[in-house]
Amino acid sequence: MIVTHSQQHCDEEKEEEEAHLLDTTTTTTTQSMIEFERDGQLRARKGFELFGVEMSPDTVAIALVYFVQGVLGLARLAVNFFLKDDLHLDPAEAALLSGLSSLPWLIKPLYGFISDGIPLFGYRRRSYLVLCGLLGTASWAALATLVDNKYAAMATILFSSLSVAFSDVVVDSMVVERARGESQGTSGSLQSLCWGSSATGGIVSAYFSGYFVATYGVRFVFGVTAMLPLITAAVAGLVHEERSSHASSSAAGFWDPEAQGNVVEVKGSGGFLKTSKRQLGYLWQTVKEPNIFLPTIFIFLWQATPTSETAMFFFTTNRLKFGPEFLGRVRLVTAVASLVGVGIYNSYLKHVSLQKMFFWSTIVGTGLGLTQLMLVTGMNRILGISDQWFSIGDSLVLTVLGQVSFMPILVLAARLCPPGVEATLFATLMSISNGASVTGGFLGAGLTRFLGVTSNNFQNLALLVLLCNLSSLLPLPFLGLLPSETELQATVEKAEKALGSKKE
């Protein structure tokens, strides 16, 4: 057979094409196997996620501290009944005492300075979590055994509140470190993890809060509650934190954003004052930005409206005769509703603009809040709805909406914080929010006393509920104080560059 040169050339080209195709197929298969293996390793390394957040030991510690905050609700009903039945306070006095016991939440920046500035036994996070847990246990143990007057009650509740507020600052600084520079959606997922954990704790304790009060009494509940802060102390071991070699029993290590390694060793109070003054300078440099200062004003206005919550508690227990066990069931419903609210926000609303969220949550919340007038006036019974079922349904809806509307405040506050002052600035913003809530409580207490609402006289309770709910609309004209997404990101970057230039 004679093979021409052209035929031989065609055969060679065909063989080369087949070899190239084989090589390409082999290479593609190998790359696919490598990518598959890499994806598998990434999934294995990524681990378990909750609310879209990877559950590392640090995030587990954050979730557990928030869980403890929720499960401490076990004593909430016990405290209310203790003030009302054991100490015989009227609604205005109980509201005033509750407001005073919230004072530790108003000085959270101080805890930020302490935790950022003074590594205790070499740690800025772990040591303080342990101390907070022990303080909480001691406070609730005192309530269970020693307290028998309103002044001692206020002091012990104050210390228990201090333990929770300080531990909250510590874990919030860890949250802010993770939220810094992230999108609104990612920051929303972190806040959903925190408050979802808190709501889960509330669910765990909700029903038993009423059952234990009705069956064993308030002192028993305080004794059980005393065990719970020990969880906060225990989870300190999960926090990933390098021990500072500079801190010792004879010299304190202070957190200084300008220092190499961020920890410097100074002796005496002068170093702490110098470092604190520098931190205050960083804080002021950040807060004076209009796109941070103005939203802070809005947060205060939005939270500072008066509330009728304490008066309604006295009405439902003294007039409607709701017992502790039933109120425990209501708390169970509201705890589940709170978790549902977190889920709704995380799934559908975390990408909605802040202005739109605040506007519609305020409008809808005010309208639904007015349904409490039906319970006060007895209109629900005219419609064939019992007081118990109406109270459960009303609490369910209002709690879902309340949690949905509160989440944007947390997201906004977390995203306003540049590095270097994240713990202190976030604590400052949350203190302003808490201060506004306490202001609202004091305004509600004053309004309650002015209208003559007492433990037995509820003649003007409907007017009190009406005024408190309509006042929620007052902050709406100030929605323009909130920055857009672009303005917010630009402000944080500007503050970060300003802090960086100071360090240089």
Secondary structure, DSSP 4 states (H G I P E B T S, - for coil): ----HHHHHHHHHHHHHHHHHHHHHHHHHHHHHHHHHHHHHHHHHH--EETTEE--HHHHHHHHHHHHHHHGGGGHHHHHHIIIIIS---HHHHHHHHHHTTGGGG-HHHHHHHHHH--BTTBSSHHHHHHHHHHHHHHHHHHHHT--SHHHHHHHHHHHHHHHHHHHHHHHHHHHHHHTT--HHHHHHHHHHHHHHHHHHHHHHHHHHHHHHHHH-HHHHHHHHTTTHHHHHHGGGGS--PPPTT--SSSEEEE-TTSTTSEEEE-SHHHHHHHHHHHHHHHHHHHTSHHHHHHHHHHHHHH-S---HHHHHHIIIIIS---HHHHHHHHHHHHHHHHHHHHHIIIIITTS-HHHHHHHHHHHHHHHHTTHHHHHHTHHHHTT--HHHHHHHHHHHHHHHHHHHHHHHHHHHHHT--TTSHHHHHHHHHHHHHHHHHHHHHHHHHHHHHTT--SS--TTHHHHHHHHHHGGGTTGGGGGGSPPHHHHHHHHHHHHHHHHHHH-
